[in-house]
């Protein structure tokens, strides 16, 4: 007995246990053709053997798009340039991956004549919102199927049993400890021992970074160069965006940079405990902010900081394709016009130490800041300024 009128569905497919099981489940419950779509966002070896697995699971085809360049240019960079960080720690690696996947999923649905889209996000998490808000924004006519909100599968063992029943090839086992999400920006870890936030993450969990104890005993110096807010080089070597992020992940990971242990507030109302590895992203965020410190004036920096809080919420909550996000981007892009220069750092055992910054657009004036002989700033002028600045406080004191 099928659930509804669906002829063809495009499934956001990773090849993991959940999405592999979803393929035969869709065919059984909706009687429809299933096209698997995978966005290459830098998952590395996770893409190996994906087509064979999709077809063996019952899909009619697998479509893979290399979106790594677009991912950095159109999603990561705008978020970094505004300085958006969710709950003071999270650099949003999974959050902005979902709208680009869903955007191309909608495009594939149009090209393939599909009338539905499906995803493997659970009914407890944020990803279901991120996928579905993007579908709403880009094609509200598509039917949305979220198997985790419909099926009777409730555990990893249930999914493995279903895979065995339908001869779905999976490499997962019931002993798999962590739920992970990987792309070229980060690697996230949830589940297992992390479900108790008192537990320390096990060292063998980490894949992109070493521990501070295992990092080199000597610091490594690194200079990041920007042109109008876009990182273009490391240590004077020009690189494309994908190449640069890959390089910084290696360098940062070697020095234990970018590990975050966070108890965060999910959009759906519960808290979750996750560990993130974002070595290259941490380097870029830090360098970008340091360059801003000498290039942007105080009021502009404060305005960006206020926007950054809202922007982080927009990204985390799946509201990427909204007018307000576009408006924020328009403002931030005006602030990046003079964001050209270099930031010098030392990487040492989990520490990212900024040791220098320079720009032809720097607002730092050594003549004004000097503690030496000063021919520009008359210190006596400060007396009248302080009297006016503190007038309200003086009046309050007199009234008492």
ChimeraX attribute file (.defattr): number of C-alpha atoms within 10 A of each C-alpha:
attribute: neighborCount
match mode: 1-to-1
recipient: residues
	/A:1	7
	/A:2	12
	/A:3	10
	/A:4	10
	/A:5	12
	/A:6	18
	/A:7	14
	/A:8	21
	/A:9	27
	/A:10	30
	/A:11	27
	/A:12	24
	/A:13	26
	/A:14	22
	/A:15	24
	/A:16	16
	/A:17	19
	/A:18	23
	/A:19	22
	/A:20	26
	/A:21	27
	/A:22	27
	/A:23	26
	/A:24	24
	/A:25	19
	/A:26	24
	/A:27	17
	/A:28	13
	/A:29	14
	/A:30	20
	/A:31	18
	/A:32	19
	/A:33	20
	/A:34	29
	/A:35	26
	/A:36	30
	/A:37	23
	/A:38	22
	/A:39	24
	/A:40	20
	/A:41	21
	/A:42	20
	/A:43	18
	/A:44	11
	/A:45	8
	/A:46	14
	/A:47	15
	/A:48	11
	/A:49	10
	/A:50	20
	/A:51	18
	/A:52	14
	/A:53	18
	/A:54	26
	/A:55	19
	/A:56	16
	/A:57	24
	/A:58	23
	/A:59	22
	/A:60	13
	/A:61	16
	/A:62	19
	/A:63	16
	/A:64	15
	/A:65	14
	/A:66	12
	/A:67	17
	/A:68	18
	/A:69	16
	/A:70	15
	/A:71	25
	/A:72	21
	/A:73	14
	/A:74	12
	/A:75	19
	/A:76	18
	/A:77	19
	/A:78	21
	/A:79	22
	/A:80	23
	/A:81	23
	/A:82	28
	/A:83	23
	/A:84	28
	/A:85	21
	/A:86	21
	/A:87	14
	/A:88	11
	/A:89	16
	/A:90	24
	/A:91	28
	/A:92	23
	/A:93	23
	/A:94	22
	/A:95	24
	/A:96	25
	/A:97	24
	/A:98	24
	/A:99	25
	/A:100	22
	/A:101	23
	/A:102	25
	/A:103	17
	/A:104	17
	/A:105	28
	/A:106	23
	/A:107	15
	/A:108	19
	/A:109	21
	/A:110	15
	/A:111	9
	/A:112	13
	/A:113	13
	/A:114	22
	/A:115	18
	/A:116	22
	/A:117	27
	/A:118	27
	/A:119	24
	/A:120	24
	/A:121	20
	/A:122	15
	/A:123	15
	/A:124	14
	/A:125	15
	/A:126	21
	/A:127	23
	/A:128	20
	/A:129	20
	/A:130	26
	/A:131	28
	/A:132	23
	/A:133	21
	/A:134	24
	/A:135	22
	/A:136	14
	/A:137	13
	/A:138	15
	/A:139	15
	/A:140	12
	/A:141	10
	/A:142	18
	/A:143	16
	/A:144	18
	/A:145	20
	/A:146	18
	/A:147	22
	/A:148	18
	/A:149	14
	/A:150	9
	/A:151	11
	/A:152	10
	/A:153	17
	/A:154	9
	/A:155	10
	/A:156	16
	/A:157	13
	/A:158	13
	/A:159	20
	/A:160	21
	/A:161	15
	/A:162	17
	/A:163	21
	/A:164	13
	/A:165	9
	/A:166	13
	/A:167	14
	/A:168	23
	/A:169	20
	/A:170	17
	/A:171	9
	/A:172	13
	/A:173	11
	/A:174	11
	/A:175	9
	/A:176	10
	/A:177	14
	/A:178	15
	/A:179	11
	/A:180	13
	/A:181	16
	/A:182	19
	/A:183	18
	/A:184	21
	/A:185	27
	/A:186	24
	/A:187	21
	/A:188	21
	/A:189	21
	/A:190	17
	/A:191	16
	/A:192	13
	/A:193	15
	/A:194	21
	/A:195	13
	/A:196	11
	/A:197	14
	/A:198	9
	/A:199	9
	/A:200	10
	/A:201	16
	/A:202	9
	/A:203	10
	/A:204	8
	/A:205	12
	/A:206	18
	/A:207	11
	/A:208	21
	/A:209	25
	/A:210	21
	/A:211	17
	/A:212	17
	/A:213	11
	/A:214	12
	/A:215	19
	/A:216	15
	/A:217	11
	/A:218	11
	/A:219	16
	/A:220	16
	/A:221	15
	/A:222	20
	/A:223	19
	/A:224	24
	/A:225	27
	/A:226	22
	/A:227	15
	/A:228	15
	/A:229	24
	/A:230	19
	/A:231	24
	/A:232	17
	/A:233	19
	/A:234	19
	/A:235	13
	/A:236	12
	/A:237	11
	/A:238	13
	/A:239	14
	/A:240	11
	/A:241	20
	/A:242	17
	/A:243	13
	/A:244	19
	/A:245	21
	/A:246	17
	/A:247	16
	/A:248	22
	/A:249	26
	/A:250	15
	/A:251	19
	/A:252	29
	/A:253	26
	/A:254	23
	/A:255	29
	/A:256	26
	/A:257	31
	/A:258	24
	/A:259	24
	/A:260	16
	/A:261	17
	/A:262	17
	/A:263	15
	/A:264	16
	/A:265	14
	/A:266	15
	/A:267	16
	/A:268	13
	/A:269	10
	/A:270	10
	/A:271	12
	/A:272	17
	/A:273	19
	/A:274	21
	/A:275	21
	/A:276	26
	/A:277	28
	/A:278	28
	/A:279	30
	/A:280	24
	/A:281	25
	/A:282	23
	/A:283	22
	/A:284	23
	/A:285	19
	/A:286	17
	/A:287	24
	/A:288	26
	/A:289	18
	/A:290	18
	/A:291	26
	/A:292	24
	/A:293	15
	/A:294	19
	/A:295	24
	/A:296	19
	/A:297	14
	/A:298	11
	/A:299	9
	/A:300	13
	/A:301	17
	/A:302	12
	/A:303	13
	/A:304	20
	/A:305	15
	/A:306	14
	/A:307	19
	/A:308	22
	/A:309	17
	/A:310	17
	/A:311	26
	/A:312	23
	/A:313	19
	/A:314	20
	/A:315	25
	/A:316	27
	/A:317	19
	/A:318	23
	/A:319	22
	/A:320	24
	/A:321	18
	/A:322	13
	/A:323	10
	/A:324	14
	/A:325	17
	/A:326	12
	/A:327	10
	/A:328	17
	/A:329	18
	/A:330	12
	/A:331	14
	/A:332	22
	/A:333	15
	/A:334	11
	/A:335	21
	/A:336	19
	/A:337	13
	/A:338	19
	/A:339	27
	/A:340	22
	/A:341	23
	/A:342	25
	/A:343	24
	/A:344	20
	/A:345	22
	/A:346	17
	/A:347	23
	/A:348	21
	/A:349	22
	/A:350	21
	/A:351	16
	/A:352	23
	/A:353	14
	/A:354	17
	/A:355	12
	/A:356	14
	/A:357	20
	/A:358	17
	/A:359	19
	/A:360	11
	/A:361	14
	/A:362	19
	/A:363	13
	/A:364	15
	/A:365	9
	/A:366	8
	/A:367	13
	/A:368	13
	/A:369	11
	/A:370	10
	/A:371	8
	/A:372	8
	/A:373	8
	/A:374	12
	/A:375	8
	/A:376	9
	/A:377	13
	/A:378	9
	/A:379	8
	/A:380	8
	/A:381	9
	/A:382	10
	/A:383	10
	/A:384	9
	/A:385	11
	/A:386	10
	/A:387	12
	/A:388	11
	/A:389	11
	/A:390	10
	/A:391	12
	/A:392	11
	/A:393	11
	/A:394	12
	/A:395	10
	/A:396	9
	/A:397	9
	/A:398	8
	/A:399	6
	/A:400	5
